[in-house]
């Protein structure tokens, strides 16, 4: 889709929000949207329930194969599958491709939860064909990430990565999901954000508790990222075949 087509589509969506609709039109459109949403959940739940313990790797779709964080993501995924975990990504290019590549090349389960977008997102070649799921709705996709992941690796990324990071943090903080490990990789990239969380959000504004920041582990190597996951489950005498 060209930039002009995207702008035209955006204008259409904005104008539609101001158009008055009759009850029959609203009822029909909303009903079909609900059914479509339910279908995405059913398909996602049915297929992901069979994958076993897995770790999700989040990160930018724009990271190139020669970048150190791409290569580190391949290494992290390889270590995870060798330790018995499957690897879940958003199924697209960049860091997502790297995660699926590391899993696939090392004989592990490689899962891709792809989102249909007008740009950037194209399914990568390293997702297992039977474990590639396409979503229209971000919220349905995020529910599947949270429901079927036993840990989260946060590589450098953009708005989408931040959205997924804070979704996981919020659900854990509010005890809507279990306290799964969250590992952020790359001090040079994430330190400014973490300093702001500590100094501004926590200490100055008192909008989160100091304990909330302990939900995050910051590391700089693939080895340390996977070690955090392994040590977390070792406390419960659990391994990936649990």
Residue, then its C-alpha position, 0 to 999 in steps of 0.5 A: x500500500x502506497x503512502x497516498x493510499x494509507x493517507x486516503x484510508x486514514x481520512x476515510x476512517x476519520x470521516x466514518x467516525x462522524x457519520x450518523x448510522x442507523x441501528x440496523x447498520x450498527x447492529x450488523x457491523x458490530x455483530x460481524x466484528x464480534x464474530x470475527x474477533x471470537x474466531x481469532x481467539x478460537x483459532x489462536x487458543x486452539x493452535x497455541x495450546x499445543x505448543x508447550x512452554x515458550x518464551x516470547x521475543x519482542x523487538x523492532x521489525x526494522x532491525x537489519x540482519x547485520x545489526x548486533x541486536x538481530x544477531x543477539x536475538x538469533x543467539x537468544x532463541x537458539x539458547x532457549x530452544x536448546x534449553x527446551x523452550x519454544x520461541x514466540x514472536x510477532x512473525x514479521x521481519x527484524x528482531x521477530x525474524x531473528x527469533x524465529x530463525x534462531x529457533x528454527x535453525x536449532x530444531x525448536x518450535x518457532x511460532x509466529x503471531x503475525x498482524x496484518x498491517x498496510x506496511x512493515x509486517x510480512x511473515x518471515x520464512x522461519x516460522x513453522x508453517x503449522x504455527x503461523x497465525x494471522x491476526x487482524x486485531x492487536x488486542x486478540x494477538x496480545x492476549x495470545x502472547x500473554x496467555x501462552x508465554x512463560x517469559x518475555x525477552x524485550x529487545x530494542x524496538x519501537x511503539x509496538x515493543x513498548x506497548x507489549x512491554x507495558x501490557x505484560x508489566x501491567x498484567x503482572x502488576x495487577x496480578x491478572x497473570x502470573x509473575x513471569x520473567x521480563x528481561x530487557x536486553x541492551x543497557x545502552x538502549x533501555x537505560x534512559x527509559x528505566x531511569x525515567x521509571x525509577x526517578x520520575x514515575x516512582x520516586x518523584x510522582x509515586x505512581x508505581x511502587x519500588x517493588x514494581x521495578x523489580x519485575x524487570x531484569x536488564x541484561x546485555x548478553x544472550x547468555x544472561x537473558x536466558x539465564x534469567x529465564x532458567x533461574x526463575x523457573x529453577x526456584x520452582x523446580x520447574x523445567x520446560x517440560x513442566 
